[in-house]
Amino acid sequence: MLNHLKLLVFFILFFSLQVGTAQDYISIPESYFSKTSLLKHLRSLSSDAFEGRKTGTVGAKKARKYIINQFHALKVEPLEKSYEQFFSFYEDRKQYQGVNVIGLVKGKEFPKEFIVISAHYDHEGVKGDDIYNGADDNASGVSALFAFAEYFKEHPPKHSVILAAFDAEELGLQGSRFFINSAMVRNKKIVYNINMDMISRSAENELFAAGAFENKNLKYILNMVNTSHQVTVVPGHDGFDGLDNWTYASDHANFHKKEIPFLYFGVEDHEDYHEPTDTYENIHPKFYVEAVKAIIDTFKQLDNLSL
């Protein structure tokens, strides 16, 4: 009987240690952000009221004001005097006026080292009688920026974080190109970029993470990420695995060109990609919530590194 009791105590202690270790490193409580708010923001930004958020339109201006209001409410400071970063460019012989929305959360230990968390807010706009609402592409990424801001209110980051809502991604990654080459970041040490573009639906419950293949820190972190039965984080699409190469597929490309390591989170293209049917009704809410948790967990691991 004594041996059985010793064995029982051993297993209890062993299990307790394992649970404690897992919680210390990878657990993401539900309280990190509001599921209700996350879905509400996605529904709002992908509604007809924003007219598809095409760069230079009234709908884009409404989206920009929405983002600024949320940043302000969530105690995200502007990176400079204003949240707005104005720029202009030509595409197909037409001049556009774009505006990035850039916020800052100061780091408590490494305030002069910056991790940029980004998502583009523009989409395809109105074509004929159809509004291209862009729920997955990319109201999902922008709404996740708000979840990060909510998380930072209770869990201040060690490194300073720039929350960047880029404009004109759909017109050639123009907003992120202007940002990374601007005086706004010239004297700032940007150590990593986490970019989110299409993260709210997957029939296979798979969230892909591109950018880790040649970076040992990112490989290690992705191995540590908390995945649940709702979502599996899959490293890939780096150009080395036979899948489509996503290295230049979204705004992270302009960080990569500056040799800044990145992780790009996204899902495979689906039947509603760049179609008017990319609406809130076609996202997968449970997958989306779990995907945002996994991305926050990835940031948490990255923030704990001495970069």
C-alpha angles and dihedrals in degrees: 000000000000091000090050091051091049090050092049092050090049093054092046092051093044093050092047091053092049093050091046092050093049092049092048093055112026114012116119112191119215088241093070088089139353114265089200093054093046092055093041091056092049092049092048098047092047095048124112089253090078094050095220094305096253114180113269097015134115088252091057090050090053090050091049092053090048092053093047091050091052093047090051093047091049093051095250108152124218112257089232131004093304134032089227125087111189124206140158133213143163125246122175089351092303123116118228132190112216132185128200120202110219125186134179135215109187118230118238097212107020105027094162095055116078136205112194116213108192145181131164119238100194125093141168100295123202123339115184107310094340128095113208098212098182099210096164092025095076123317083089093063095044092050088052088057087062090050088054090050090050090050092051092055089070099024111041112204123244092223123047112262127212112203105204125190102188126205128212099025088137090056097057107302089288100154096052091043091055093044097051092048096044132105087245090078102021095106097033124101105228107191102175143005125212109192124189121197121157105356105147107084140041129153088203094046089237126144112192122214116198125189105051101093096095099028118081094197092055092045090053093047095050089053088055097047116121108246122180135190088272097060138016120202108220120193109218151091089093095127095260104081105059092257125114110290109244096181091111098026100104144002095305087074091078091054090048090053088057089051092249111146114243144186116207115198118199146127131244117276112272136197092272096051108132090353129118087246092072090107137143090259091064099052122099105238098193092048091047094053091048091046092055090048090053092049092049088050089052090052090048091056092045093048090054092059123093096241 
